[in-house]
Structures are given as structure tokens and as C-alpha cells.
Amino acid sequence: MNLKLYIKNKCENDSSLAMKLAKIAGYSDRTGLYKFLNSSNKEMDDISSLINLIRAIDQDREIEIITEYITTLDPNKSAARQALEYLDANQLGDETDEMVDKLCNSNNAVSKEWGNVYRIHRMLTKGEIDLTSAIKETGKIKIKSEEMFVFSRMMILYEYLNTGEFGLMKSTSAYIDLSKLKKGYVKESLSSRFLLLMANVFLNDNNLKALRDYCNKIIIEDVKVNRFQVFAHLTCGNSYVFEDYHQAKTYYLNGLKFAKNSFHVYKLRSALAFLENCWGVKDNKYLEQNPKNDSDLIELAHHYLLNEQTEKMMELFNKLDSTSMHDNDLGFLYYVKGLFYKDKGCYFKSVRHFKNSDDKYFIKLPLLKLEKMGIESELIDLLAI
């Protein structure tokens, strides 16, 4: 599809549309819009103007149309660099990798820098390198652009989030400064990323008001990136898990409306599965029937426990005991074991692993059980710190 011709044809079919689109794109009249549409080489300074145009014309096909147009952009220019963030923010992996290659092979030093940083991010995301290697490779680039100073630190936060290293997330986030970024699409996108990353820090710091404020900046302001909406609803739902079953479930189910790929659906269904188990719902229709990781196995074991399927539960316990797990997952595993064995020792192990991952929110799971088992409130308060 020729995007510019597509927009021109739409305008010809609706005489009032050209003026409307010109205003959306930031032009004072139709002349500026038509200069863009009639020049094959002219690109908009800020890709968000183009995104807004497509949303006004054909919102349901936004990603398809924009992604195809992106392939025509000059990798030496700013629009291509902004497009790279658009592709990655929308988790379009193959398209992101193609644009990374184009920028890395461009003649522009800034584009090369962006391409190299995103290349490391993609390798880290796909598990092709570990975090230590990613940090080492990033150091070799000698970053100069403010955007890549910010993004290179954000990609580290994503890895810490994946491994449940919330203390490291918090300390690393202090080095991210968005104030120096140029106003426009990239700043808006990186700001949304940062809001969600910090919301996870607040969740595991048990700072629920700040978490909800950050998530609602995305939800209420209707940020039109499905990924950001999915994770804003997911994180906000997590903040209600212990206090309001229906509120948590509402956030998760509303988040599913924005889930356009299997990964986003999986993340929300996993949260729903945990919620059902946490509130003792025996008929848990959200469980992952083909477990993908340790978290899935733990939730399945919890489900078997609730339904008194002890033999199946023990098989999963034995399987999990033979694997190397992150502290955060171990916190959940020993919590479920504590439920089965009714053992303070398991709950104390759960507390220890949650503390090792600096998770001050889900540590409530074993602490609430220990409190019910008669552990002194002073000790509970001390463990919660």
C-alpha cells in the first residue's frame, strides 16, 4: 500500500477530511498536508502526527498501515529512528529486527547508534545474550544521544523485571532522566515505558497509591499503544489482588480487550489464574494447560492443592525442586508448599526468598499465613520491612 496515495484518495472522497487531517497533523491549512502527500521523499518531523492521521482514517488497521509505510523510510533520517521505537513498543519483533539492520547499516552516526542499542536490546529480549554481556556491549558504543542514554538503561530494567530483581530496578531507575528528551513521539513512548516500569517498582515496594496513579496516567489518558494499556491494566489489577477480588478481575478482563497477541493474552490469563487461586476458586478456567515456565507450574500445583489432587501436586513439587529458580518464583513455591504442609518453616522460606528479590508486596502471602498461625505481630512487622 502507498500510504500517501491512500490518504489522498480518502481526502478526495471526503472534501472536509483534508482540513480535518491537516489540523490533526499540526498544519495550519491543507497546503502543508498536501506538500507531504505529494512528495515521495518528504517525511514528517514527528511520526506521532502520521500515527494520528491513520488513527483518524482507519484506526483498526493502524499497525498494519504504519508498519508497511515504515519500510519506505530513509534509515539516515529521524523518522526511521522514531519508527524503530514504534515497532519495538508494539512488540513487532521481526519488523523491529529488520529496521535495526537498516539503521546499523546506514550512513548516519545517530542512526547507527540507535540501531546498535536496539540490537543489543533485541538480543537480550530473545535470550541470545545475558545481562552482563548486554551491559558490556552497550558500554562499547559510547552513547551520545539522550534517547539512547535513557533506552539503554530501560532495557536493563526490563531484564530486572523479568528476573524479579526489584531492588536493582529501583536503584537503576534513579539514573533515568526523561527531562532532556526532545518533545515528540519518542519522548512520549519512552515516558509510557517508564511509567509502567516504575509502577512495577511501586507494586513491589507496596506503594499502591503511586502505582495506581502511574497506571491511570496511561489508562485514563487513553494512551493508544495496546502493549502499554495491557500492562497498565495488568499492574493496576495486581495492586488489588489482596483487597478486592472483583476490582482486580475487572482490570485484568478490561486489559484483555487490548491484548492483540498471544503473549499479552498469556500475561493477563496468568494473572487471572493467580487471582482465582489466591481467592480459593476451585474451578480455575484461566490456568495454563501447557505450562511455559516455573510460574505456570506453581499455579497448577496450587490449583491441584485446592482441588485435593495431591498426587498431581506432588509430581509438580518434585519437578520444581529439580530446577534452578529465581528467588521470586521460590517465594511463591514455598508459599504453596506452606499451604499444603501447614508448615511455618515453608512460610519463613517463602518470606526469605521474597525478601531476597526485594518484593515487599507479594511477601504479604506468607506473612498473612504466619500471622494466622500465631506469630507475634512485632515479628511480622519486622519481616515486612
C-alpha positions in Angstrom: 0.0 0.0 0.0 1.2 3.5 -0.9 0.3 5.3 2.4 0.4 8.8 0.9 -1.8 7.9 -2.1 -4.2 6.1 0.4 -4.6 9.3 2.4 -5.0 11.4 -0.8 -7.7 9.1 -2.1 -9.5 9.3 1.3 -9.4 13.1 1.1 -10.8 13.1 -2.5 -13.8 11.1 -1.3 -14.5 13.5 1.5 -13.9 17.2 0.9 -13.9 18.1 4.6 -11.4 15.4 5.5 -8.3 17.1 4.2 -8.7 20.1 6.5 -9.5 17.8 9.5 -6.4 15.8 8.8 -4.3 18.9 8.3 -5.2 20.1 11.8 -4.6 16.6 13.3 -1.1 16.6 11.7 -0.3 20.1 13.0 -0.6 22.0 9.8 -2.3 25.4 9.7 -4.1 24.6 6.4 -4.4 21.9 3.8 -1.3 23.1 1.9 1.2 21.7 4.4 -0.6 18.3 4.3 -0.6 18.1 0.5 3.1 19.1 0.3 3.7 16.0 2.5 1.4 13.8 0.5 2.6 14.9 -3.0 6.4 14.5 -2.2 7.6 10.9 -2.2 10.7 11.8 -0.2 9.2 14.2 2.4 8.8 12.8 5.9 7.1 14.2 8.9 9.3 15.6 11.7 7.3 13.8 14.3 5.9 10.3 13.5 3.1 10.8 16.0 1.4 13.2 13.5 1.3 10.4 11.0 0.1 7.9 13.5 -2.7 10.3 14.5 -3.7 10.7 10.8 -4.1 6.9 10.3 -6.0 6.6 13.6 -8.4 9.2 12.3 -8.9 7.4 9.0 -8.6 3.7 9.8 -7.8 3.0 13.5 -8.3 -0.7 13.3 -5.6 -1.1 10.7 -3.1 1.4 12.2 -0.3 -1.1 12.9 -0.6 -2.8 9.5 -0.6 0.5 7.6 2.2 2.2 9.6 4.4 -0.9 9.6 4.2 -1.1 5.8 5.0 2.6 5.4 8.0 2.3 7.8 9.7 0.0 5.3 9.9 3.0 2.9 11.7 5.4 5.3 15.2 6.6 4.9 17.3 4.9 7.7 19.5 8.0 7.8 16.7 10.3 9.0 14.9 10.9 12.2 11.6 9.4 11.1 13.2 6.0 10.8 14.7 6.2 14.3 11.2 7.1 15.7 9.8 4.2 13.7 12.2 1.8 15.4 10.7 2.8 18.7 7.2 2.4 17.3 7.9 -1.1 16.2 9.6 -2.2 19.4 6.9 -0.5 21.6 4.3 -2.5 19.8 6.4 -5.7 20.1 6.7 -6.3 16.4 9.8 -8.4 16.7 10.6 -9.3 13.1 9.9 -5.8 11.8 12.0 -4.4 14.6 14.9 -6.6 13.7 14.7 -5.6 10.0 14.7 -1.9 11.0 17.6 -2.5 13.4 19.6 -3.9 10.5 18.8 -0.9 8.3 19.9 1.6 10.9 23.1 -0.3 11.8 24.0 -0.3 8.1 23.1 3.4 7.5 25.5 6.2 6.9 24.2 8.4 9.7 26.1 8.2 13.0 23.0 8.8 15.2 21.0 6.1 13.3 23.9 3.7 13.7 23.9 4.4 17.4 20.2 3.7 17.8 20.4 0.6 15.7 23.3 -0.8 17.8 21.5 -0.1 21.1 18.2 -1.7 19.9 20.2 -4.6 18.5 21.5 -5.4 22.0 18.0 -4.9 23.4 16.6 -7.4 20.9 19.3 -9.9 21.6 18.7 -9.6 25.4 14.9 -9.9 24.8 15.3 -13.1 22.8 17.8 -14.6 25.3 20.7 -14.6 22.8 22.9 -12.8 25.4 22.7 -12.3 29.1 22.5 -9.1 31.0 26.2 -8.9 31.8 27.1 -9.2 28.1 24.4 -6.7 27.2 25.9 -4.1 29.6 29.4 -4.8 28.3 28.3 -4.4 24.6 26.4 -1.2 25.4 29.5 0.3 27.0 31.4 -0.2 23.8 29.0 2.0 21.8 30.0 5.2 23.7 26.4 6.6 23.5 25.9 10.3 22.7 22.2 10.7 22.1 19.9 11.5 25.1 17.3 9.0 23.8 19.8 6.1 23.8 21.1 7.1 27.3 17.6 6.6 28.5 16.7 3.5 26.5 19.9 1.6 27.3 19.0 1.9 31.0 15.4 0.9 30.4 16.4 -2.3 28.7 18.2 -3.2 31.8 15.1 -2.5 33.9 13.1 -4.9 31.7 15.6 -7.7 32.4 15.5 -7.0 36.1 11.7 -7.1 36.0 11.8 -10.5 34.2 14.0 -11.9 36.9 12.2 -10.3 39.8 15.2 -8.1 40.9 13.1 -5.3 42.1 15.7 -3.7 44.3 18.0 -3.4 41.3 15.1 -2.0 39.3 14.6 0.7 41.9 18.3 1.7 42.1 18.8 1.7 38.3 15.7 3.8 37.7 17.3 6.6 39.6 19.7 7.1 36.7 17.0 7.6 34.1 16.2 11.3 33.2 13.5 12.0 30.7 13.5 15.7 31.0 16.3 16.2 28.4 14.5 14.4 25.7 13.1 16.3 22.7 9.3 16.7 22.8 7.6 14.3 20.4 6.8 10.6 19.8 9.9 9.1 21.2 9.7 11.0 24.5 6.0 10.1 24.8 6.7 6.4 24.2 9.7 6.2 26.5 7.7 8.1 29.2 4.9 5.5 28.9 7.5 2.7 29.2 9.0 4.4 32.3 5.6 4.9 33.9 4.9 1.1 33.7 8.4 0.1 34.8 8.1 2.4 37.8 4.6 1.1 38.6 6.1 -2.4 39.0 8.7 -0.9 41.3 5.9 0.7 43.3 4.0 -2.6 43.4 6.8 -4.5 44.9 7.6 -1.6 47.2 4.0 -1.8 48.4 3.4 1.8 47.4 0.0 1.2 45.9 -1.2 4.8 45.6 1.8 5.8 43.4 1.4 2.6 41.3 -2.3 3.4 40.6 -1.5 7.0 39.8 1.1 6.0 37.3 -1.0 3.3 35.7 -4.0 5.6 35.4 -2.0 8.2 33.6 -1.9 5.6 30.8 -5.4 4.2 31.2 -7.4 7.4 31.7 -5.4 9.4 29.2 -6.1 6.6 26.7 -2.5 6.0 25.5 -3.1 4.3 22.2 -0.5 1.6 22.4 -2.1 -1.8 23.1 1.0 -3.0 24.9 1.0 -0.1 27.3 -2.7 -0.5 28.0 -2.3 -4.2 28.6 0.4 -3.8 31.2 -1.2 -0.7 32.8 -4.4 -2.8 33.4 -2.3 -5.8 34.5 -0.2 -3.9 37.0 -3.2 -2.0 38.4 -5.1 -5.3 38.8 -2.1 -6.7 40.7 -2.4 -3.9 43.2 -5.9 -5.1 44.2 -5.2 -8.8 44.4 -5.3 -9.0 48.2 -8.0 -6.4 48.9 -10.6 -6.6 46.2 -11.2 -9.7 44.1 -13.7 -8.1 41.8 -11.7 -4.9 41.2 -8.6 -6.9 40.3 -10.5 -9.2 38.0 -12.2 -6.2 36.3 -8.8 -4.6 35.5 -7.5 -7.9 34.1 -10.6 -8.5 31.9 -10.5 -5.0 30.6 -6.9 -5.4 29.8 -7.7 -8.4 27.6 -9.7 -6.0 25.3 -6.3 -4.5 24.4 -4.5 -7.9 24.1 -3.8 -8.4 20.4 -1.1 -11.1 20.6 -0.7 -14.4 22.4 1.9 -13.1 24.8 -0.3 -10.3 26.1 -3.2 -12.7 26.4 -1.0 -15.1 28.3 0.2 -12.5 30.8 -3.3 -11.5 31.7 -4.6 -15.0 31.9 -1.7 -15.9 34.1 -2.7 -13.0 36.4 -6.3 -14.2 36.4 -5.2 -17.8 37.2 -3.2 -16.5 40.2 -6.1 -14.4 41.4 -8.5 -17.3 41.3 -6.1 -19.5 43.2 -5.4 -16.7 45.7 -9.1 -16.4 46.5 -9.7 -20.2 46.6 -11.7 -20.5 43.4 -11.6 -24.3 42.6 -12.9 -24.0 39.1 -10.0 -22.0 37.6 -10.6 -21.7 33.9 -7.6 -19.4 33.4 -4.8 -21.9 34.2 -2.2 -22.6 31.5 -2.8 -26.1 30.4 0.6 -26.3 28.8 2.9 -24.7 31.4 5.5 -22.5 29.8 7.6 -21.7 32.9 8.0 -22.2 36.7 5.3 -19.7 37.5 2.8 -21.7 35.4 3.8 -24.9 37.2 3.4 -23.3 40.6 -0.1 -22.1 39.8 -1.1 -25.5 38.5 0.3 -27.1 41.8 -1.8 -24.5 43.8 -4.9 -25.5 41.8 -4.3 -29.2 42.5 -3.9 -28.3 46.2 -7.3 -26.5 46.2 -8.9 -29.5 44.5 -7.2 -32.1 46.7 -5.4 -33.7 43.8 -2.4 -34.4 46.0 -0.6 -36.9 43.7 -0.5 -34.5 40.8 0.6 -31.6 43.1 3.5 -33.7 44.5 4.6 -34.5 40.9 4.9 -30.8 40.2 6.6 -30.1 43.5 9.3 -32.7 42.7 9.7 -31.3 39.2 10.1 -27.7 40.5 12.6 -28.9 43.2 14.9 -30.2 40.5 15.1 -26.9 38.6 17.1 -23.7 39.2 14.6 -20.9 40.1 14.7 -17.2 40.7 14.1 -16.0 44.3 10.7 -14.5 43.4 9.4 -17.8 42.0 10.8 -19.6 45.0 8.8 -17.2 47.2 5.6 -18.4 45.6 6.6 -22.0 45.6 7.3 -22.2 49.3 4.1 -20.3 50.0 2.1 -23.0 48.2 4.1 -25.7 50.0 3.2 -23.9 53.3 -0.4 -24.2 52.4 -0.2 -27.9 51.8 2.1 -28.8 54.7 0.7 -26.2 57.1 4.3 -25.6 58.0 5.8 -22.4 59.4 9.2 -23.3 58.0 7.9 -23.2 54.4 6.3 -19.8 55.0 9.6 -18.5 56.5 11.4 -19.8 53.5 8.9 -18.0 51.3 9.5 -14.8 53.2 13.2 -15.1 52.8 13.0 -15.6 49.0 10.6 -12.7 48.6 13.0 -10.5 50.7 15.9 -11.6 48.5 14.1 -10.4 45.4 13.1 -7.2 47.3 9.4 -8.0 46.8 7.5 -6.1 49.5 4.1 -6.7 48.0 3.7 -10.4 47.4 5.6 -11.1 50.6 2.2 -10.5 52.2 1.2 -14.0 51.1 3.3 -15.9 53.7 3.2 -13.1 56.3 -0.6 -13.3 56.4 -0.4 -17.0 57.0 2.2 -16.7 59.7 0.1 -14.1 61.4 -2.9 -16.5 61.4 -0.5 -19.2 62.9 0.1 -17.1 65.9 3.5 -15.5 65.0 3.9 -12.2 67.0 2.8 -9.1 65.2 6.1 -7.4 66.1 8.0 -10.1 64.2 5.6 -9.9 61.3 6.2 -6.2 61.1 9.9 -6.7 61.2 9.8 -9.3 58.4 7.7 -7.0 56.3 10.4 -4.3 56.2 
